[in-house]
Amino acid sequence: MTDPITYKDSGVNIDAANIATARIKKLAKTTFNENVMSEIGSFGGMFNGTFADIREPVLVSSCDGVGTKLKVAVAMGVHNTIGYDLVAHCIDDILVQGARPLFFLDYIATGKLDPDVIEQLVEGLTRGCREGDCALLGGETAEMPDIYREGEYDIAGFIVGVVDRRKIINGARITGGDIVVGLPSLGLHTNGYSLARKIFFDVEGYQIDTHVPELGCTVGEELLKPHKNYLLSLNRLIEHEGVIKGLAHITGGGLVENIPRILPHNVNVAIRQGSWPSLPVFDLMQRLGNVPREDMLRTFNLGIGMVLVVAAEYLQFVQDQLNFAREPHYIIGEIVDGDGKVVFV
C-alpha cells in the first residue's frame, strides 16, 4: 500500500500560504479607503463605484509586470522595491489617459512560498498604493514548484482607475506647433533589463555588488532604482481640462515606439537630441556593450520617463505647475507635419 501523500509532499505548503495571507491582510488594510466594501480573503474585492464629483465616469484599466528586474531583486535579496515598481508602472499607464487609480490587484507566483519574501513584496505594493491613493483590493499568491525553481517568483499587477469623459487625454487634439515636454526617469524603471543584465554580468563580468565609479553605486543598486510614479507631479495638471493634449509613458520601446501611440497620423514628433541630461547608466551600457544607437532608443527610456504634449499657449502654465510640484522638466521637441513617427534632430 502506498504511504499517505499530502499536498505538502507535492511541494505546496498551505500553512505557509496562510501565514503569508495573514501578513498581506494587515498590509493591504493600510491602503483601504471609504470605497472599499470587502476584506482581503473574500472571493472577490468590492469597491463602491459612486463618483459624486464625476459627471461621466469612464473606467480605465491596465495590467503589467516588471520583467527581468525580478532577477536583480532575487540576486540582491531585496524584495520590498519590486512591488512599488509594479504599482508605479501601472499607475503611469492609466495616468496617460487622465485617469486616477481606484484599486489594484496583484498576482504572485513562486516555486516555494516564503512568507517573508511575500511580505516584502506586498510591503512595496502597499507603499505604492498609498502613494497613489489606491486600494490594494485583493490578489492571488500561487505556489507552483513544477513551474518555478526555489527562490524564484513572478509578480503581475492589475489596476483600475477612473476619469471624467470630458477630461480624457488621448492625443486626438495634437497639432503642429505643440510643444513636447519630458519628465526625467530615475533609471531603467522596469524595461530593458535583459539587455542590461547581459551587458553588466555576461559581457563585463560584473557582480551584483560591484561598485562602479561612473554610477556612484553598485550595479545592483543602480538596477533596483525605482520606477517613478508621475501621478504626484501631474496630479493638478490632469484636472485642467484641455491643457495636456497627450501623455506618453516611456516604457519598453523607448521614445521611438511609445510616443507614436498617442499621435494623430498626420504629425511627427521632432525630438532634439541632447535637450535633457543623460543618465550615466545609459551612457555606460552603450559603451560597454557597443550597443547601436537604434537599439538604445528602442530599448530604454534614456532618461525620460514621461512625455507631455501641450499647446504653446499653455506651456508657461504647465511649467509653473511642474515647478510647484518640484518636478524637473525639459522642453525636448515639438510637433511637426508628418506621418505619426518620432524623428530626432
N, C-alpha and C positions, 0 to 999 in steps of 0.2 A: 504494500500500500504506500502511495506517495505521502511524504510528510506534508503537513499543512503549509500552504503558501499564502502569505499575507500580501497586501498591497505594498507594504514597506519592503518586502523581499524583492519586489519588482523594481524598486528604486524610487517609489513615490511615498513621501512621508507626510501623512495627513496631520500629524501632531505639529510638525514644523510649519505647515501651512496655517494651522490655527493660531500659532504664536505670531506669525507674520501678519495675519489678518487683524489680530488684536492691536498690534502696533500701528498698522495702517489706519484703523478706525480713529485712534487718538490724534494722529497727524492730520488726517483728512478733515476732522471736525473743526480744525483751526481755519479752514477755508470756507466754512458754511456761512450763508447769509440768510436773510428772511425768506428768500425764494426757494430754498431747499426744503423739500417735503418728505424726504426719506432718509434712512440711515445707511451707512456702509454695511453691506451684507444682505441688503434686500435683493430680490431678483432683478429689479430694475431701479434706476435712480429717477426720482421725480423732482421736477423743477417747475415752479409756478410761472406760467407763460403770460402773465398780465403785465403789460408795459404801459403804465399810465402816461408817461411822458413821450411816447412814440405814436405818431398818427397811423402809420402803415408799417408795422414791424416786418422786416424780412430776415429770416434766419440764414446765417452763413456758417458753413461747416468745413472742416479740413481734417486731414489725417496725415501723420508723418512719423518718421523715426530719426535717429541721429547717426545712422550709418556706422562705419568702422571706427568712429571716435570711441565706440564701446571698447575696442581693443586696447586703446590707450588707458582708459579708465581701469580696466581689469589689470593691466600691467602695472599701473601706479598703485592699485589697491585703494583708489579714491572713487567713490560711487555717489557722493552727495551733490555732484555738479551736473551729472548727466540728466537727471530728472528736470532740473531747472532749464537746461538747454532745450529739452524737448518742449516744455511749455512755452518758452520764449519763441521758439521757431513757429509753433502752431499759432500763437497769438499774432505774430507778424504776418503770417499767411492770410489771416482773415482781416487784419488791420488794413491791408491794401485796398479792400473794398469798403472801408469806412466802418467796419463792424467792431463792436466792443465784445469781449468774451463774456459768456454767461457761465458755462460749465465745461468741465474737462473729464475725460475718461482715459484710463491707461491700460495697457496690456503688457505684462511682464512674463517672459518665458525663460526658463532656466533648466539646466541639466539636473542639478541638485539644489533644492531650495535652502538657502541660508537666510534665516530671519534677519540677521544683522545687515547683510547686503541689501535685502529688500527694504529694510527700514531706512537705510541711507538713500536709496533711490527715491523712496516716497518723501523723504525729507526735502530733497531737491524739487520734487513735483509740487509739494505744498508751498515751498518758498516762492516758486514761480507763480503759482495760482494766487497766493496772497498779494503778490506784487501787481498782478493784473486784475484784482478784484473778481476772481473767477473761482467757482466752487469745484473742488475735486469731488465729483458726484459718485464715482464708482470705478470699477475696473475688474481686471482678471489677472490672477497670478497662476501660471501653469508650470508644473514640474514635469519635464519630459526627458528622462535620462537617455532615451534612444535617439534623440534629436540633437541635443546639446551636450558637449563634454562638460565635466565637472568644472565649476568656476566660470563657465561662460553663461551669458544671458543675452536676451534681446529685449528691447522696450519700444513700444509704439504709443502714440498719443492721438486722441480724437477730441476735437474741440467744436463747440457750437457757440456762435455769437449772434448779435442782432444789430441791425442798422435800420434807421428810418428810410423808407424807399426814396424819399426826396434827397437824402444825403449819401446815397450810394456813390462810390467813386469807382469808375470803370474805364476811364481813358477816352471815352467817346467824344469828349469836347476838346481833346488835344488838337492844336493847330500850329502852323508855322509861326515862329517868333516866341513861342512859350519857352520858359527857362527851366533848365534841369538842375536840381539841387541834390547833392549827395550827402548822406549822413554816414559817418565813419563806422566801420566794423571794429571789433575788438581783437580779431584774429581770423582763423579759418571758419569760425562759427560751427556749422555742422556739415560742411561739404568739402570734398577733395581729400579726405583722409587716406584713402587707398594710395593715392599718388604721394602724399606727404610721407606716409609711413615707409613707402618703398624708397624714397629719396633719403630720408634720415637713417633708417635702420638697415635696409638692404644695400643701398649704394654706398652710403657714407660710413656705415658701421657704428653709428652712434648707439648708445644705450638709452633707456628711458630716463636715467638720471645724469646723462652727460650735460655738463654746463657749457653753453655756447655763448661766447662773449658778444657776438652780434645780436643775440636775442636778450641778453641780460638775465637769463634764467636757464633752467634745464629744458631739454627737448619736451619732456613730459609736461612740465608746467606751461610751456608755450601752447602745446596742442590741446590742453584742457582749459584754455581761456574760454570764458562763457560766450554763449550766443546772446547777443544783445536784444533786449526787449524794447522795441521802439514805441510802444504804446505810451510810455511815460513821457516821451518827447513830443509825440503827436496828438496827445490827448485833447488839447484845447483846439488845435487846428482842424481836426476832423469834424468838430461841431459847427464850424463856419461853412455853411452850405455854399458850394461852388468855388471855394478858394483853392483847394487842391484838385487839379484836373486828373491826375494819375499818380499812383504809388506802385512801385515795383520792389518786392523783397528779393534781394540778390542772393540766391541760393545756388544749387548745382546748375551749371550752365553759365554762371557769371553774368556780367553786364550784357554780354553779347546775346544771350538767349532769354534772359528774364525781362528786359525792358520791352522787347517786341510783343510780349504777351499783353501789353496794355495799349499798344499803338494802333491808331487807325491805319488803313492800308496805304494812305496817300502821303505819309510823312515818315521821315527818318529822325533818329536822334544822333546829333553830331556831338561826340564826346571829345573834350580837349584833353589830350594826354598830358600828364604832369600837373593837372589842376587840383590835385589833392595829395596829401603826404602819403608816401608809400610805406607800408609797414615792413619792418626788417625781415619778418619771416618769409614774405613772398619773394623779396629780392634774393634771399639766401637760398630758397628752394630752387629758383630758376637757375642760379649759378651752379649749385651743387649737382643738380640733375641735368643741366644743359637742356632745360625744358623749352621747347619752341614757344615763342610769344603767343601764338594762336592757341596752344594748349593751356597756357596760363589764363588767358582771357576766358576760355570756355569751361574752366575747372574751378577757379577760385573767385572770391569776391574782390580780391586785390585792394582791400581797404575800404570799400564802400558797401555797406550792408543794406541800405535802403535808399531808393531814389524817389524824389518828388518832382512832378511836373506842374508848374504854376504859370499863370498868365503874368506877363511882365508888370502889369499894374498892381498885382498883389505881392510882388516879390519882397518889398520892404516890410509889409505886414507879416509875411511868413518868416522872414529873418528875425523880426522883433519877437515873434512868438517862440522861435527856436532859441534865441538868446535868453528869453525869460526862463525857458526850461533848461538852460545851461547845456544845450546840445550843440556841439561843434558842427559846422556845416560848410559846404563848399559849392560854389557855382561851377559845375563841371561840364556844362554844354547847353545846347539849345535845340529846339525842334525846327527842322528844315523840310522842304519838299522832298519826297522820296517814295519808297515802296515798302515801308514797315520794317526797316533794318536799323542796326546800330553801325555808325561809321566813326572812325577815330581820326581826328585832325590835329 
